[in-house]
Amino acid sequence: MEKKSFKKHLTPEQAYVKIRHYCAFQERTHIEVKTRLSGMGIGWAHANEIVSKLIEEGFLNEERFAKAFVGGKFRIKGWGKKKIEAELKKKGISSYSIQKAIREEIDVADYESTLLKIMKKKWASIKGQGITSYVKQAKTRQYFLSRGYENAVISKIMKGIIESEKD
């Protein structure tokens, strides 16, 4: 028995109008747009033409998407550079655009002060029986490695927290 598709297939012109609104609402990646077009019943040849047109008209811009993504994930979610980079690679963004966005959107001083603020909170939250300074350091380091921060930066900030705790 054949499955019937009830999805309405659009002409390339109709799909272009819809996808323009989709791109104007929020920054999108090329892959997201092509997937959306595919769902509208548009073939890859027409999808590539539409994507090219969107790029020419400024509705689709990989660097702009990367900057928005980096800024949001760093400021709102407190992610580290490595995690942001990995997520952008998953979305098919070029290494050049990723590096440029990270350089432009994340200030080194802000990066370290954000990490310090979050780390103080995490450090204070690790309590309990049998929690030694070593265990606290290990748990804190693991937590921030999983959030995408670099080991060297974690060590530098943690050293400052340990020194301030001794005083």
Sequence and secondary structure as in RCSB ss.txt:
>XXXX:A:sequence
MEKKSFKKHLTPEQAYVKIRHYCAFQERTHIEVKTRLSGMGIGWAHANEIVSKLIEEGFLNEERFAKAFVGGKFR
IKGWGKKKIEAELKKKGISSYSIQKAIREEIDVADYESTLLKIMKKKWASIKGQGITSYVKQAKTRQYFLSRGYE
NAVISKIMKGIIESEKD
>XXXX:A:secstr
           HHHHHHHHHHHHHHS   HHHHHHHHHHTT  HHHHHHHHHHHHHTTS  HHHHHHHHHHHHHH
TT   HHHHHHHHHHTT  HHHHHHHHHHH  HHHHHHHHHHHHHHHHHH  STT  HHHHHHHHHHHHHHTT  
HHHHHHHHHHHHHHHH 
